[in-house]
């Protein structure tokens, strides 16, 4: 088993769905999802500086990326660790399928 596998104590932390508040096995399937969701804010001052450098280098964004200070372009605003039962995870599964088809 890999590093992602859960021991009993960790499984107990994920026993209840974050959305519907039912136990994770209430659907009859012994499956559930864990997700880490992060919300980022774009640092517009950093974007403007990088865009200015790009313009100074004749519009070559790849050269500006190498020559620039490699600043953080976003800041983490919020995050959450979620547990979802199979039923509540349907929208997530749809997004994953879209990504697998190459649309991400």
C-alpha positions in Angstrom: 0.0 0.0 0.0 1.2 3.5 -0.8 1.7 6.6 1.3 -1.8 7.8 0.6 -3.4 4.8 2.3 -5.1 5.5 5.6 -4.8 3.8 9.0 -7.9 3.5 11.2 -7.3 6.8 13.1 -7.1 8.8 9.8 -10.1 7.0 8.4 -12.1 8.0 11.4 -11.3 11.7 10.7 -13.0 11.2 7.3 -16.0 9.1 8.5 -18.5 11.9 7.7 -19.2 13.6 4.4 -18.4 17.4 4.6 -21.4 18.2 2.4 -24.4 16.0 3.4 -23.1 15.1 6.9 -23.9 11.4 6.4 -21.4 8.6 7.1 -19.2 8.1 4.0 -20.6 4.6 3.3 -24.3 5.6 3.3 -24.5 5.1 -0.4 -23.7 1.4 -0.1 -20.3 1.8 -1.8 -17.2 1.6 0.3 -15.7 4.6 -1.5 -15.2 8.3 -0.7 -13.2 11.3 -1.8 -10.8 13.6 0.1 -10.1 17.0 -1.4 -7.9 20.0 -0.6 -9.4 23.1 -2.1 -7.4 26.3 -2.2 -8.5 29.9 -3.1 -5.8 32.1 -4.6 -5.8 35.8 -5.2 -3.8 37.2 -8.1 -1.2 39.8 -7.0 -1.9 42.4 -9.6 1.2 44.5 -8.8 3.4 41.5 -9.5 1.6 40.8 -12.8 2.0 44.4 -13.9 5.8 44.3 -13.1 6.2 41.1 -15.1 4.1 42.5 -18.0 6.3 45.6 -18.0 9.4 43.5 -18.1 7.9 41.6 -21.0 7.2 44.8 -22.9 10.8 46.0 -22.2 12.1 42.8 -23.7 10.2 43.2 -26.9 7.1 41.2 -25.9 9.1 38.0 -25.3 7.3 36.5 -22.2 9.6 33.5 -22.1 12.7 35.7 -21.9 11.0 37.9 -19.2 10.2 34.7 -17.2 13.9 33.8 -17.2 15.2 37.4 -16.6 12.6 38.3 -14.0 12.8 37.8 -10.2 10.3 34.8 -10.3 8.0 36.4 -7.8 4.9 34.8 -6.3 2.1 35.7 -8.7 -0.7 34.7 -6.3 -1.4 34.6 -2.6 -3.3 31.8 -0.8 -6.5 33.3 0.6 -8.3 30.3 2.0 -8.1 26.5 2.0 -10.2 23.6 3.2 -9.7 19.8 3.5 -13.0 18.0 2.6 -14.3 14.5 2.7 -17.1 13.7 0.2 -19.3 10.6 -0.1 -19.7 9.2 -3.6 -23.0 10.9 -4.1 -21.8 14.4 -3.1 -18.6 13.9 -5.1 -20.5 13.6 -8.4 -19.7 17.2 -9.6 -16.0 16.6 -8.7 -16.0 13.4 -10.7 -17.4 15.2 -13.7 -14.6 17.8 -13.5 -12.0 15.0 -13.3 -13.5 13.4 -16.3 -13.4 16.7 -18.2 -9.7 17.0 -17.3 -8.9 13.4 -18.4 -10.4 14.3 -21.8 -7.8 17.0 -22.1 -9.9 20.1 -21.4 -7.9 21.3 -18.4 
